Amino acid sequence: QVQLVESGGGLVQPGGSLRLSCVASGITFSGYVMAWYRQAPGKQRELVASISSGGTTNYADSLKGRFTISRDNTKNTVYLQMNSLEPEDTAVYYCNARHTLFDFQFWGQGTQVTVSS
């Protein structure tokens, strides 16, 4: 079955860093655009960053370059490096895989990131 398994979330102090990982199985990884979304309490889910199989990236402007998305196609894994974290970054972060040609996608279960002192 298709699985997107996320890890790396947790509690971090303001100004700290975290790296999220998402390991995909059950899909042909190179055929999907990978992305990270997040949803804070009371807010809409928003795109954080995406990356194509060839490495083309897209970021939310509000992140001001603090986040970096990358992928390792040999490991079926996408990463989100988060630096200079702020309390407003607190949210559930979701891994997403979207097929490059057909109109379907898969979601991870989400991992909680809490930025607090």
C-alpha positions as CSV (number, residue, x, y, z in Angstrom):
1,Q,0.0,0.0,0.0
2,V,1.0,3.6,-0.4
3,Q,2.6,5.1,2.7
4,L,4.1,8.5,3.5
5,V,5.9,8.1,6.8
6,E,6.9,11.4,8.4
7,S,9.4,11.9,11.2
8,G,11.4,14.7,12.9
9,G,8.7,16.8,14.4
10,G,8.7,17.8,18.0
11,L,9.3,20.7,20.4
12,V,12.0,23.3,19.7
13,Q,12.8,26.7,21.1
14,P,12.5,29.9,19.1
15,G,15.5,30.3,16.9
16,G,16.2,26.6,16.8
17,S,16.1,24.2,13.9
18,L,14.4,21.0,12.9
19,R,14.6,18.7,9.9
20,L,11.5,16.8,8.9
21,S,11.8,13.6,6.8
22,C,9.1,11.8,4.7
23,V,9.8,8.3,3.4
24,A,7.5,7.2,0.6
25,S,6.7,3.6,-0.3
26,G,4.2,2.0,-2.7
27,I,4.7,4.7,-5.4
28,T,7.2,5.3,-8.2
29,F,8.9,8.1,-6.3
30,S,10.4,9.8,-9.4
31,G,6.9,10.2,-10.9
32,Y,5.7,12.6,-8.1
33,V,6.2,16.2,-7.1
34,M,6.8,16.1,-3.3
35,A,5.7,18.9,-1.0
36,W,5.3,20.0,2.6
37,Y,2.1,21.6,3.8
38,R,1.2,22.9,7.2
39,Q,-1.9,23.7,9.2
40,A,-2.0,25.8,12.3
41,P,-5.0,25.8,14.7
42,G,-7.8,27.8,13.3
43,K,-6.1,28.4,9.9
44,Q,-6.2,27.0,6.4
45,R,-3.7,24.4,5.3
46,E,-1.0,26.1,3.3
47,L,1.8,25.1,1.0
48,V,5.2,25.4,2.6
49,A,7.4,24.1,-0.2
50,S,7.5,21.7,-3.2
51,I,10.1,20.0,-5.2
52,S,10.0,18.2,-8.5
53,S,11.9,15.0,-9.3
54,G,14.5,17.1,-11.1
55,G,15.0,19.4,-8.2
56,T,12.9,22.5,-9.1
57,T,11.7,24.1,-5.9
58,N,8.9,26.4,-4.9
59,Y,8.5,28.1,-1.5
60,A,5.9,30.2,0.3
61,D,7.1,33.8,0.3
62,S,6.3,34.3,3.9
63,L,9.1,31.9,5.0
64,K,11.8,34.4,4.0
65,G,14.2,31.6,3.0
66,R,14.3,30.0,6.4
67,F,13.1,26.6,5.1
68,T,14.8,24.4,2.5
69,I,13.2,21.4,0.8
70,S,15.2,18.6,-0.7
71,R,14.8,15.1,-1.9
72,D,16.9,11.9,-2.3
73,N,15.4,9.9,-5.1
74,T,17.6,6.9,-4.2
75,K,16.0,6.8,-0.8
76,N,12.5,7.8,-1.7
77,T,12.7,10.5,0.9
78,V,11.9,14.2,1.0
79,Y,13.2,16.6,3.6
80,L,12.3,19.9,5.1
81,Q,15.1,21.8,6.8
82,M,13.6,24.5,9.1
83,N,15.9,27.1,10.6
84,S,15.3,30.2,12.7
85,L,12.0,28.8,13.9
86,E,9.4,31.1,15.2
87,P,6.3,30.5,17.4
88,E,4.1,31.2,14.3
89,D,5.7,28.1,12.6
90,T,3.8,25.9,15.1
91,A,1.6,23.7,13.1
92,V,0.9,20.2,11.9
93,Y,3.2,19.5,8.9
94,Y,2.0,17.2,6.2
95,C,4.0,15.4,3.5
96,N,2.3,15.3,0.1
97,A,3.0,13.4,-3.1
98,R,1.3,14.6,-6.3
99,H,1.6,12.7,-9.6
100,T,3.2,14.7,-12.3
101,L,0.7,13.7,-15.0
102,F,-2.4,12.2,-13.5
103,D,-4.8,14.0,-11.1
104,F,-4.2,12.2,-7.9
105,Q,-2.1,12.6,-4.8
106,F,-1.3,11.1,-1.4
107,W,-0.9,12.5,2.1
108,G,1.0,11.6,5.2
109,Q,-0.6,11.6,8.6
110,G,1.0,14.8,9.7
111,T,3.7,15.5,12.3
112,Q,3.4,18.2,15.0
113,V,6.0,21.0,15.2
114,T,5.8,23.2,18.2
115,V,8.0,26.2,18.6
116,S,7.9,27.5,22.2
117,S,10.3,28.5,25.0
